[in-house]
Amino acid sequence: MNGRNCLLALWLSISVYSVTSFTIGPVGIAAYEKTRGDLDRLRANMEELKAINRNLGGAMDALRYDSDTIMVYARELGYGESGERFVRIVGLPGAAKKRVAAGQLIIYTKPGTVSDRFLRVFSLSLGLVLFVVLGVFDYIKKRSPSDEFSKDEIFTTP
């Protein structure tokens, strides 16, 4: 019986470790799903950054080669040609400064998983508990009075 109890406890430990490691472990399903979500967020951010890059590339080309665009930006900054006069109206906001978003900052967070060491200790502890419980049951079974007395002798009152 002791060999069977030992194998059963070992089997339980290995099974619990395998299942918990596969589901909530550091490389399990939960961590995989979190990583897939992060990958999707990063891909969406890359597409957004590519769109911003295309827009800024067009604006940069316009500033390099189009004199009218340069004049518009210069006037927004408060510059003008010689001989021009500016009228500023008090109370009205000035020209809005164009700020271009540089993209979104994505911060990586580790997946909320259970450490592999904890899973090992938990699985081995569970196996030891099962081994002890089975040992106690075997001990009780060996010491039971059913071997020494019949049912009639135990339940009869003198």
C-alpha positions in Angstrom: 0.0 0.0 0.0 2.8 2.4 0.8 4.2 2.2 -2.8 0.8 2.9 -4.2 0.3 5.9 -1.9 3.7 7.3 -2.9 2.9 6.9 -6.6 -0.5 8.5 -6.2 1.0 11.5 -4.3 3.7 11.9 -7.0 1.1 11.7 -9.7 -1.0 14.4 -8.0 2.0 16.7 -7.6 2.9 16.4 -11.2 -0.7 16.8 -12.4 -1.3 19.9 -10.3 2.0 21.5 -11.3 1.3 20.8 -15.0 -2.2 22.2 -15.0 -1.4 25.3 -12.9 1.8 26.0 -14.9 -0.1 25.6 -18.1 -2.9 28.0 -17.0 -1.6 30.6 -14.6 2.2 30.0 -14.8 4.7 32.5 -16.1 4.5 31.0 -19.6 1.0 29.7 -19.4 -2.2 30.7 -21.1 -2.8 33.8 -19.0 0.6 35.2 -19.8 0.2 34.4 -23.4 -3.1 36.2 -23.7 -1.6 39.3 -21.9 1.3 39.3 -24.3 -1.1 38.9 -27.3 -3.0 42.0 -26.1 0.2 44.0 -25.7 1.2 42.9 -29.3 -2.1 44.2 -30.6 -1.7 47.5 -28.8 1.8 47.9 -30.2 0.7 47.2 -33.7 -2.1 49.7 -33.5 0.4 52.3 -32.1 2.8 51.5 -35.0 0.0 52.2 -37.5 -0.8 55.5 -35.8 2.9 56.5 -35.8 3.2 55.6 -39.5 0.2 57.9 -40.2 1.8 60.7 -38.2 5.0 60.2 -40.0 3.3 60.5 -43.4 1.6 63.7 -42.3 4.8 65.2 -41.0 6.7 64.2 -44.1 4.1 66.0 -46.2 4.4 69.1 -44.0 8.2 69.0 -44.2 8.2 68.8 -48.0 5.7 71.7 -48.1 8.1 73.8 -45.9 11.1 72.9 -48.0 9.6 73.6 -51.5 6.5 75.8 -51.1 7.1 79.5 -50.5 3.4 80.1 -49.7 3.5 77.5 -46.9 6.6 79.1 -45.5 4.9 82.5 -45.5 1.8 81.1 -43.7 4.0 79.5 -41.0 6.1 82.7 -40.6 3.0 84.8 -40.1 1.7 82.3 -37.5 5.0 82.8 -35.7 4.8 86.6 -35.9 7.1 87.3 -38.8 6.2 89.3 -41.9 7.7 90.8 -45.0 9.4 94.1 -44.9 6.9 96.9 -45.1 4.0 94.8 -43.7 2.1 96.0 -40.6 0.4 93.8 -38.1 -2.8 94.6 -36.3 -3.2 92.8 -33.0 -6.6 92.9 -31.4 -6.6 92.7 -27.6 -8.7 90.0 -26.2 -8.6 87.7 -29.2 -6.3 84.7 -29.1 -3.3 84.8 -31.3 -2.6 82.3 -34.0 -3.0 78.8 -32.7 0.3 77.0 -32.5 0.1 73.7 -34.2 1.3 70.9 -32.0 1.7 67.6 -33.6 1.2 64.5 -31.4 4.3 62.4 -31.4 2.4 59.2 -30.8 1.2 57.4 -27.7 3.5 56.1 -25.0 2.9 52.4 -24.4 4.2 51.0 -21.1 4.8 47.3 -20.8 3.5 45.7 -17.7 4.4 42.2 -16.7 1.5 39.7 -16.8 0.0 38.9 -13.5 1.0 35.3 -13.2 2.1 33.0 -10.3 5.8 32.3 -10.0 7.1 28.9 -11.1 8.7 28.4 -7.7 5.4 28.9 -5.9 3.7 26.4 -8.2 6.4 23.8 -7.5 6.2 24.3 -3.7 2.4 24.2 -3.8 2.3 21.0 -5.9 4.8 19.2 -3.8 2.9 20.3 -0.6 -0.3 19.0 -2.0 1.4 15.7 -2.9 2.8 15.4 0.7 -0.5 16.2 2.2 -2.2 13.4 0.1 0.6 11.0 1.1 0.1 11.7 4.8 -3.7 11.5 4.5 -3.5 8.1 2.7 -1.0 6.9 5.3 -3.3 7.9 8.1 -6.2 6.1 6.4 -4.0 3.0 6.0 -3.0 3.1 9.6 -6.7 3.5 10.7 -7.7 0.6 8.5 -5.0 -1.7 10.0 -6.0 -0.8 13.5 -9.7 -1.1 13.0 -11.5 -3.5 15.5 -13.3 -5.3 12.7 -10.5 -7.8 12.4 -10.6 -8.7 16.1 -14.3 -8.7 16.8 -17.5 -9.5 14.9 -20.2 -7.0 14.5 -22.4 -8.7 17.1 -19.7 -8.5 19.8 -19.1 -4.7 19.2 -22.7 -3.6 19.1 -24.2 -5.8 21.8 -24.6 -4.3 25.3 -24.0 -6.6 28.3 
